[in-house]
Amino acid sequence: LIADWSKWIAAVETGAIAAIGALLKPDSIAHPWLVFGPAAVAVVCFVCSIAAASLVLLSLPAAVQDIAEHEKICDRVAAIRPAAPLLRTLVGVQLGLFAFGILAFGAAVGGMLLGQIK
C-alpha cells in the first residue's frame, strides 16, 4: 500500500508540474507576482515530495526483507544513510509536501483568475 501510494503521488505531482509549466505564460498574466511565487513554491514542494517518494520506494525492499510478525512496515527504519528516519516520517513528509504543493498550486490558479478580472 505504501509503494502504491508513493507511486500515485509521484505521478500526480509530475502531472501538476507539467500543468504549471503549460499554464504559465508571462506575457498573458496581468500580475505575474501573484502567480509565479505560488507556482514556484508548488513546484519546489512537488519536486521535494517526489524525492521523498523515491526514498520511500528505495527503502521498502530492505524494510520488508526481515520484518517480524508483530512489526508494522511504517515503524521500520528507512535505508538512508547517514540519517535513518522511520518510514512513517518519510511518508508524512511526502504527504505534507504534497498537500502544501496543492495549496500553492491553488493559490497560483487563484492569482491567474484575479489577474484576469478587470
Salt bridges, closest charged atoms under 4 A:
ASP66 OD1 - ARG76 NH2 2.60
GLU71 OE1 - ARG76 NH1 2.79
ASP75 OD1 - ARG88 NH2 2.01
